[in-house]
Amino acid sequence: MKLSEMLKGIFRSRIILSVVVVFSFFGVIFGIGHAMHTQTEISGEWKEILLLLLGALIGSFSKIIDYWFKDTDHDKKLIEEISKKNEEE
C-alpha cells in the first residue's frame, strides 16, 4: 500500500470522526434547547447525563478545532515527504 493511499485513508477517517462529533455536539445542544423551549420536564439523573455528555463533546470539539486549524510542523514535513516520493516515481 502506498504512503499516499494510507494517508488518504487516515484523512478520510478523521473527517468522518470529526463530522460525527460535531453533529453529536449540535444534536445535544439542539435537544437541550428544544427541551427548554417546550418546557419539558427532565429528571435530575438525565440532566446529569446530558451535562456529562455535553462536557465530553465540548472536549472532543476543542480537539477537533485544534487538529483542523492548528498549523504544525509535523504536517508540513509529512507533505514534503509525500511530494518527494511522488517526484521520485
Backbone as CSV, one residue per row, in Angstrom:
resi,resn,N_x,N_y,N_z,CA_x,CA_y,CA_z,C_x,C_y,C_z
1,MET,0.853,-1.180,0.000,0.000,0.000,0.000,0.898,1.243,0.000
2,LYS,0.591,2.162,-0.882,1.393,3.377,-0.971,1.133,4.289,0.216
3,LEU,2.139,5.094,0.508,2.037,6.027,1.624,0.902,7.026,1.399
4,SER,0.757,7.508,0.178,-0.287,8.499,-0.096,-1.682,7.905,0.074
5,GLU,-1.857,6.633,-0.325,-3.157,5.982,-0.146,-3.473,5.786,1.330
6,MET,-2.447,5.433,2.097,-2.638,5.241,3.528,-3.006,6.569,4.196
7,LEU,-2.341,7.643,3.799,-2.648,8.955,4.366,-4.044,9.423,3.981
8,LYS,-4.467,9.104,2.754,-5.833,9.455,2.345,-6.855,8.717,3.199
9,GLY,-6.588,7.462,3.507,-7.494,6.698,4.369,-7.559,7.268,5.774
10,ILE,-6.410,7.641,6.310,-6.374,8.249,7.648,-7.114,9.573,7.638
11,PHE,-6.883,10.382,6.607,-7.544,11.681,6.495,-9.059,11.512,6.385
12,ARG,-9.499,10.541,5.598,-10.929,10.274,5.431,-11.551,9.851,6.765
13,SER,-10.846,9.010,7.501,-11.345,8.565,8.810,-11.458,9.730,9.784
14,ARG,-10.469,10.615,9.760,-10.514,11.777,10.654,-11.669,12.704,10.290
15,ILE,-11.939,12.845,9.005,-13.070,13.680,8.583,-14.379,13.086,9.087
16,ILE,-14.535,11.776,8.926,-15.775,11.114,9.365,-15.959,11.269,10.873
17,LEU,-14.893,11.036,11.647,-14.997,11.189,13.104,-15.292,12.630,13.497
18,SER,-14.689,13.571,12.795,-14.950,14.987,13.085,-16.410,15.330,12.832
19,VAL,-16.955,14.860,11.719,-18.359,15.135,11.389,-19.286,14.509,12.427
20,VAL,-18.993,13.286,12.853,-19.833,12.618,13.851,-19.820,13.385,15.173
21,VAL,-18.647,13.819,15.617,-18.560,14.548,16.885,-19.269,15.895,16.789
22,VAL,-19.078,16.606,15.682,-19.717,17.919,15.528,-21.234,17.779,15.483
23,PHE,-21.744,16.809,14.714,-23.196,16.630,14.661,-23.760,16.153,15.996
24,SER,-23.016,15.321,16.726,-23.458,14.895,18.055,-23.526,16.089,19.001
25,PHE,-22.507,16.953,18.945,-22.473,18.143,19.782,-23.686,19.027,19.506
26,PHE,-23.927,19.328,18.232,-25.050,20.180,17.905,-26.389,19.489,18.152
27,GLY,-26.423,18.159,18.045,-27.644,17.418,18.375,-28.005,17.537,19.848
28,VAL,-27.001,17.415,20.704,-27.243,17.554,22.146,-27.663,18.987,22.468
29,ILE,-26.973,19.961,21.878,-27.339,21.367,22.102,-28.773,21.623,21.628
30,PHE,-29.119,21.105,20.448,-30.476,21.281,19.939,-31.494,20.614,20.854
31,GLY,-31.166,19.405,21.339,-32.088,18.696,22.230,-32.311,19.437,23.536
32,ILE,-31.248,19.978,24.102,-31.378,20.746,25.348,-32.187,22.016,25.095
33,GLY,-31.902,22.688,23.984,-32.658,23.909,23.644,-34.130,23.618,23.402
34,HIS,-34.414,22.504,22.724,-35.807,22.125,22.467,-36.534,21.799,23.770
35,ALA,-35.842,21.106,24.674,-36.454,20.779,25.967,-36.729,22.043,26.766
36,MET,-35.828,23.010,26.689,-36.043,24.271,27.403,-37.177,25.072,26.765
37,HIS,-37.238,25.079,25.438,-38.253,25.857,24.725,-39.659,25.303,24.957
38,THR,-39.786,23.980,24.978,-41.100,23.365,25.174,-41.399,23.127,26.641
39,GLN,-40.479,23.533,27.518,-40.620,23.388,28.966,-40.883,21.933,29.374
40,THR,-40.124,21.041,28.742,-40.205,19.619,29.049,-39.512,19.349,30.379
41,GLU,-40.127,18.536,31.193,-39.556,18.181,32.496,-38.523,17.077,32.304
42,ILE,-37.298,17.330,32.743,-36.230,16.342,32.644,-35.814,15.987,34.071
43,SER,-35.720,14.675,34.342,-35.367,14.252,35.703,-33.908,14.602,35.999
44,GLY,-33.569,14.619,37.269,-32.236,15.004,37.716,-31.131,14.113,37.167
45,GLU,-31.406,12.801,37.077,-30.399,11.877,36.568,-30.093,12.156,35.109
46,TRP,-31.130,12.414,34.322,-30.924,12.688,32.902,-30.227,14.024,32.682
47,LYS,-30.497,14.998,33.555,-29.797,16.273,33.442,-28.300,16.072,33.638
48,GLU,-27.936,15.264,34.630,-26.522,14.997,34.882,-25.883,14.275,33.706
49,ILE,-26.579,13.309,33.147,-26.050,12.568,31.997,-25.875,13.490,30.800
50,LEU,-26.863,14.350,30.551,-26.759,15.287,29.432,-25.606,16.265,29.621
51,LEU,-25.422,16.741,30.844,-24.319,17.662,31.097,-22.961,16.976,30.976
52,LEU,-22.853,15.729,31.413,-21.612,14.975,31.237,-21.327,14.732,29.756
53,LEU,-22.367,14.367,29.013,-22.219,14.156,27.578,-21.818,15.450,26.876
54,LEU,-22.428,16.537,27.272,-22.093,17.835,26.688,-20.649,18.217,27.000
55,GLY,-20.195,17.983,28.217,-18.811,18.264,28.578,-17.823,17.428,27.774
56,ALA,-18.139,16.150,27.589,-17.261,15.282,26.793,-17.221,15.738,25.342
57,LEU,-18.351,16.125,24.806,-18.400,16.584,23.417,-17.682,17.915,23.246
58,ILE,-17.739,18.782,24.246,-17.010,20.056,24.167,-15.503,19.776,24.151
59,GLY,-15.055,18.835,24.973,-13.639,18.454,24.947,-13.226,17.897,23.594
60,SER,-14.044,17.033,23.018,-13.759,16.479,21.697,-13.799,17.566,20.635
61,PHE,-14.759,18.467,20.768,-14.906,19.555,19.811,-13.660,20.447,19.817
62,SER,-13.107,20.712,21.004,-11.904,21.544,21.078,-10.700,20.836,20.454
63,LYS,-10.620,19.520,20.608,-9.546,18.768,19.967,-9.676,18.810,18.447
64,ILE,-10.902,18.757,17.958,-11.125,18.832,16.511,-10.716,20.195,15.977
65,ILE,-11.059,21.246,16.681,-10.670,22.595,16.266,-9.155,22.719,16.241
66,ASP,-8.490,22.183,17.274,-7.028,22.205,17.296,-6.446,21.434,16.119
67,TYR,-7.012,20.302,15.814,-6.488,19.485,14.721,-6.606,20.197,13.379
68,TRP,-7.764,20.762,13.099,-8.001,21.336,11.774,-7.387,22.723,11.600
69,PHE,-7.265,23.496,12.655,-6.838,24.883,12.488,-5.473,25.205,13.088
70,LYS,-4.847,24.259,13.742,-3.524,24.491,14.304,-2.487,24.062,13.263
71,ASP,-1.599,24.957,12.935,-0.580,24.697,11.920,0.620,24.043,12.600
72,THR,0.924,22.795,12.222,2.021,22.085,12.856,3.140,21.801,11.863
73,ASP,4.336,21.713,12.382,5.493,21.397,11.548,5.451,19.942,11.089
74,HIS,4.853,19.075,11.901,4.765,17.660,11.538,3.984,17.484,10.236
75,ASP,2.885,18.203,10.089,2.088,18.108,8.870,2.865,18.607,7.657
76,LYS,3.613,19.688,7.836,4.408,20.221,6.728,5.480,19.228,6.297
77,LYS,6.137,18.594,7.261,7.168,17.604,6.942,6.567,16.412,6.218
78,LEU,5.382,15.997,6.651,4.703,14.867,6.027,4.344,15.183,4.582
79,ILE,3.858,16.379,4.324,3.512,16.788,2.966,4.763,16.851,2.096
80,GLU,5.862,17.339,2.647,7.122,17.393,1.899,7.604,15.987,1.545
81,GLU,7.503,15.044,2.473,7.905,13.668,2.209,7.066,13.054,1.095
82,ILE,5.770,13.294,1.121,4.890,12.756,0.087,5.241,13.369,-1.263
83,SER,5.502,14.661,-1.280,5.876,15.334,-2.519,7.173,14.761,-3.079
84,LYS,8.152,14.511,-2.222,9.423,13.931,-2.668,9.221,12.538,-3.234
85,LYS,8.398,11.724,-2.569,8.146,10.363,-3.049,7.428,10.373,-4.384
86,ASN,6.478,11.308,-4.565,5.750,11.398,-5.825,6.657,11.864,-6.956
87,GLU,7.602,12.739,-6.669,8.541,13.206,-7.686,9.487,12.099,-8.116
88,GLU,9.850,11.212,-7.168,10.745,10.111,-7.481,10.065,9.063,-8.360
89,GLU,8.770,8.904,-8.243,8.040,7.872,-9.005,7.740,8.287,-10.375
